[in-house]
Amino acid sequence: MTKEEFVDWKRHPVTEQVFSELRHRVDVLTAEVVEQAAYIPQSEIAEKTGAIKAIRDLLTIEFEETN
């Protein structure tokens, strides 16, 4: 994949919609953790926090040249 292809993919309407949904999911999960932290098991907080980190990693993906 070239940098130009990557940029085209990131700007594609479908990709933009998927990323929008992922950002919304981060917002929902974050709100759940904040609102329920005192009531849900630590394992569930860790699971949701892990999901938030994974989604944020996808949202910040950048093009990297590979050989």
N, C-alpha and C positions, 0 to 999 in steps of 0.2 A: 504494500500500500504506500502510495506517495503522500506527501504532506498535503498536496492539493486534493487528493481523494478524501483524506481524513477531514479536511476543512469542509468539503462538500457534504460529507456524511454528518458532521456536527451541525451544519446549517440546514439540513434536510428537514422538512416539516414533520415527518414521522419521528425523527430523532429528537427534535425539539419538543414534541408532545410527550414522548417517553421520558425525557429529562424533566419536563414539567411535572409529570406524575410522580417521578422519583423524589423531586423536591417536596411535593405535597406529602409523600409518605414519610420523609424525614420530619416534617413539621408535625404530623400526626403522632409518630413514635415519640418524638421529643416531648410533646404535650402529655402523652400517656405516662411517660417516666416521671415528669415533674408532678403531675396530678396524683399519681398512684404510688409514688416512691415509699410512702409510709405503710402501704397496705399490701403490696405485692412482694413475693419472695425475691431475695437478692438474685437468684438464678434468672428470674424473668427480667429483672432490670439489666443484668449482664447481657442477656440475649438481645434485648431491644437496643442496648447501647452498641453491641457488636453490629447489629443490622444498620444502625445509623452510620457507623463508621464505614461500613462496606459500601453503602449507597453514596456517601459523600466521596469516597474514593472513586467511584464510577463517574460521579458528576464533575470531578476535577481532572479527568483523564486528558492527557495532552499527547501530541504526536511525538514519538521518539524514533529516530532513525535506527534501524538494525542492519547488521551486515549479513 
